[in-house]
Amino acid sequence: MNTTFIEFLAKNGAIRFGEFTLKSGRSSPYFIDLGIISGGATSSELGKHYAYTIKEKFGENFDVVFGPAYKAVPLAISATIALSNMGSDKKWLFDRKEMKLHGADSGSIFVGGGNIDQGAKVVIVDDVFTTGGTKVEAIEKLEKSLKAEVVGIVIAVDRMETGNRISAITEFTESCGVPVHSIVSIVDIFNYLKNRPVDGKIYVTDKIFESYAQYMAKYGAKTF
């Protein structure tokens, strides 16, 4: 369990506790928002956490770090900078929401990753995994436009929610053949923060933990 990362998320407001309506329509007792991390020092630290996980899971067996627009763009850039500081020089890449219609790279739907070879191996980075819909779109875009091979996905937090039958991540991997790795899981976060002071503040009280337990009882990943 990466307790340093858990405390980093809590102290910087990247995980908030309360009542939040998700894109899926579910009412969640917590919300992950890495977009709030915009300072130089905090972005650098966030990139290091991604880089350590990427390095641990994939070694040197990849060429590009891809961040789906828009919130994952700084994740890809900060992760490649951190990887470079670890002696691993990789390219970053992100997509446009709309195709560019002018300039030298007219017609391109990507930014960065100059001179990426067809068939390059790509690691996708993102904040969380709920249903995997945006990841499927990213994989299809990379495979179709660049003939890239997506070797894996690294996310900050696995929400550990159910899919149609079992874990959403398990179903995604079975369907796409692409492994998903998280820096931490939501179970790690709540178990670690429950009634534990971080810089003198309690983020997860008994009441908040109970709300989380009820949410997981309803939406938590099934392992059978």
C-alpha positions as CSV (number, residue, x, y, z in Angstrom):
1,M,0.0,0.0,0.0
2,N,1.4,3.4,-1.1
3,T,0.6,5.4,2.1
4,T,2.6,8.4,0.9
5,F,0.4,8.7,-2.2
6,I,-2.7,8.3,-0.1
7,E,-1.7,11.2,2.2
8,F,-0.6,13.2,-0.9
9,L,-4.1,12.8,-2.4
10,A,-5.9,13.8,0.9
11,K,-3.7,16.8,1.8
12,N,-4.0,18.3,-1.7
13,G,-7.8,17.8,-2.0
14,A,-7.4,15.3,-4.8
15,I,-9.8,13.0,-3.0
16,R,-12.8,14.7,-1.3
17,F,-15.4,13.2,1.0
18,G,-19.1,14.0,1.1
19,E,-21.8,13.4,-1.4
20,F,-21.1,13.5,-5.2
21,T,-23.1,12.5,-8.3
22,L,-20.8,10.7,-10.7
23,K,-21.0,10.7,-14.5
24,S,-22.5,7.3,-14.2
25,G,-25.4,8.7,-12.1
26,R,-24.2,7.0,-9.0
27,S,-24.2,8.9,-5.8
28,S,-20.7,8.5,-4.3
29,P,-19.4,9.3,-0.8
30,Y,-16.0,10.4,-2.3
31,F,-14.7,12.0,-5.5
32,I,-11.3,11.8,-7.1
33,D,-10.1,15.0,-8.9
34,L,-6.5,15.1,-9.9
35,G,-7.2,18.2,-12.0
36,I,-6.9,20.2,-8.7
37,I,-3.2,19.4,-8.6
38,S,-1.7,22.2,-10.7
39,G,1.3,23.5,-8.8
40,G,4.9,22.7,-10.0
41,A,5.9,20.8,-6.9
42,T,2.7,18.8,-6.6
43,S,2.6,18.0,-10.3
44,S,6.2,16.8,-10.0
45,E,5.3,14.6,-7.1
46,L,2.3,13.2,-8.8
47,G,4.4,12.4,-11.9
48,K,6.8,10.5,-9.8
49,H,4.1,8.2,-8.4
50,Y,2.9,7.4,-11.9
51,A,6.5,6.9,-13.1
52,Y,7.3,4.5,-10.3
53,T,4.3,2.4,-11.1
54,I,4.9,2.5,-14.8
55,K,8.5,1.5,-14.3
56,E,7.5,-1.3,-11.9
57,K,4.9,-2.8,-14.2
58,F,6.4,-2.3,-17.6
59,G,10.2,-1.7,-17.2
60,E,11.5,-0.4,-20.5
61,N,9.0,-2.3,-22.6
62,F,7.1,0.7,-23.9
63,D,7.8,3.9,-26.0
64,V,5.1,6.4,-25.3
65,V,3.0,7.6,-22.4
66,F,-0.5,8.7,-23.6
67,G,-2.9,10.9,-21.6
68,P,-6.4,11.2,-23.0
69,A,-7.6,14.8,-23.3
70,Y,-8.0,16.8,-21.2
71,K,-7.4,15.9,-17.6
72,A,-4.8,13.2,-18.3
73,V,-2.6,15.5,-20.4
74,P,-0.5,16.8,-17.5
75,L,-0.3,13.2,-16.1
76,A,1.4,12.0,-19.2
77,I,3.8,15.0,-19.3
78,S,4.7,14.9,-15.6
79,A,5.1,11.1,-15.8
80,T,7.6,11.3,-18.7
81,I,9.6,14.0,-17.0
82,A,9.8,11.8,-13.9
83,L,10.7,8.8,-16.0
84,S,13.5,10.8,-17.6
85,N,14.9,11.7,-14.1
86,M,14.9,7.9,-13.5
87,G,17.0,7.3,-16.6
88,S,14.1,6.3,-18.9
89,D,13.6,8.7,-21.7
90,K,10.1,8.2,-23.2
91,K,7.7,10.3,-25.3
92,W,4.4,11.8,-24.2
93,L,1.3,12.1,-26.3
94,F,-2.2,13.3,-26.0
95,D,-5.2,13.6,-28.3
96,R,-7.2,16.5,-29.6
97,K,-11.0,16.7,-29.2
98,E,-11.2,17.9,-32.7
99,M,-8.9,17.3,-35.7
100,K,-6.4,20.1,-36.5
101,L,-7.2,21.6,-39.9
102,H,-4.2,23.9,-40.4
103,G,-0.4,24.0,-40.1
104,A,2.3,21.4,-40.6
105,D,0.4,18.7,-38.8
106,S,-3.0,19.4,-40.4
107,G,-5.3,16.4,-40.1
108,S,-3.6,15.2,-36.9
109,I,-5.7,14.2,-33.9
110,F,-2.6,13.9,-31.7
111,V,-0.2,16.4,-30.0
112,G,3.3,15.4,-29.0
113,G,5.2,12.2,-29.6
114,G,7.0,13.5,-32.6
115,N,8.1,10.8,-35.1
116,I,6.3,8.0,-33.3
117,D,6.9,4.8,-35.2
118,Q,3.9,2.8,-36.4
119,G,3.4,0.0,-33.9
120,A,4.9,1.9,-31.0
121,K,4.1,0.5,-27.5
122,V,2.0,2.8,-25.5
123,V,1.1,3.1,-21.8
124,I,-2.1,5.0,-21.1
125,V,-2.3,7.1,-17.9
126,D,-5.6,8.4,-16.4
127,D,-7.0,9.3,-13.0
128,V,-9.6,6.6,-12.2
129,F,-11.3,3.6,-13.6
130,T,-15.1,3.3,-13.3
131,T,-16.5,1.6,-16.4
132,G,-13.6,1.9,-18.8
133,G,-15.5,3.6,-21.6
134,T,-13.0,6.4,-22.2
135,K,-10.2,3.8,-22.1
136,V,-11.8,1.8,-24.9
137,E,-12.1,5.0,-27.0
138,A,-8.4,5.8,-26.4
139,I,-7.2,2.3,-27.3
140,E,-9.3,2.3,-30.5
141,K,-8.0,5.8,-31.5
142,L,-4.3,4.7,-30.9
143,E,-4.7,1.4,-32.7
144,K,-6.5,2.9,-35.7
145,S,-4.5,6.1,-36.2
146,L,-1.0,4.9,-35.2
147,K,-1.2,1.2,-35.4
148,A,0.0,1.4,-31.8
149,E,0.1,-1.5,-29.3
150,V,-1.4,-0.5,-26.0
151,V,0.6,-2.5,-23.4
152,G,-1.2,-1.3,-20.4
153,I,-3.0,1.4,-18.4
154,V,-1.9,3.1,-15.2
155,I,-4.5,4.9,-13.0
156,A,-4.2,6.7,-9.7
157,V,-7.1,5.0,-8.0
158,D,-9.0,1.8,-8.7
159,R,-12.6,2.6,-7.5
160,M,-13.1,-1.2,-7.4
161,E,-16.6,-1.1,-8.7
162,T,-18.6,-3.8,-10.4
163,G,-19.2,-4.3,-14.1
164,N,-21.9,-6.4,-15.5
165,R,-20.8,-9.6,-13.9
166,I,-17.6,-9.0,-11.9
167,S,-15.0,-6.3,-11.4
168,A,-15.2,-3.6,-14.1
169,I,-11.4,-3.8,-14.5
170,T,-11.5,-7.6,-14.8
171,E,-14.2,-7.4,-17.4
172,F,-12.3,-4.6,-19.3
173,T,-9.1,-6.7,-19.4
174,E,-10.9,-9.8,-20.5
175,S,-12.6,-7.8,-23.3
176,C,-9.6,-5.7,-24.5
177,G,-6.7,-7.8,-23.4
178,V,-5.1,-4.7,-21.8
179,P,-4.0,-4.9,-18.2
180,V,-4.9,-2.0,-15.8
181,H,-2.7,-1.2,-12.8
182,S,-3.5,1.3,-10.1
183,I,-1.2,3.2,-7.7
184,V,-3.7,2.6,-4.9
185,S,-7.2,1.2,-4.5
186,I,-10.1,2.9,-2.9
187,V,-10.1,0.1,-0.2
188,D,-6.4,1.1,0.5
189,I,-7.5,4.7,0.9
190,F,-10.4,4.3,3.2
191,N,-8.8,1.6,5.4
192,Y,-5.7,3.7,5.8
193,L,-7.4,7.1,6.4
194,K,-10.1,5.8,8.8
195,N,-9.7,7.9,12.0
196,R,-6.1,8.4,11.1
197,P,-4.8,12.0,11.5
198,V,-2.9,13.4,8.5
199,D,-1.1,16.6,9.5
200,G,-3.6,16.9,12.4
201,K,-6.7,16.4,10.3
202,I,-9.1,13.4,10.2
203,Y,-10.4,12.9,6.6
204,V,-12.3,9.7,7.1
205,T,-14.5,9.6,10.2
206,D,-16.7,6.6,11.3
207,K,-19.7,8.3,9.6
208,I,-17.8,8.8,6.3
209,F,-16.5,5.2,6.4
210,E,-20.0,3.9,7.0
211,S,-21.2,5.7,3.9
212,Y,-18.4,4.2,1.9
213,A,-19.1,0.7,3.2
214,Q,-22.8,1.1,2.1
215,Y,-21.7,2.3,-1.3
216,M,-19.3,-0.6,-1.8
217,A,-22.0,-3.0,-0.6
218,K,-24.1,-1.8,-3.5
219,Y,-21.5,-1.1,-6.2
220,G,-18.3,-2.8,-5.0
221,A,-16.6,-5.2,-7.4
222,K,-17.6,-8.8,-7.2
223,T,-14.8,-11.3,-7.4
224,F,-16.7,-14.3,-8.5
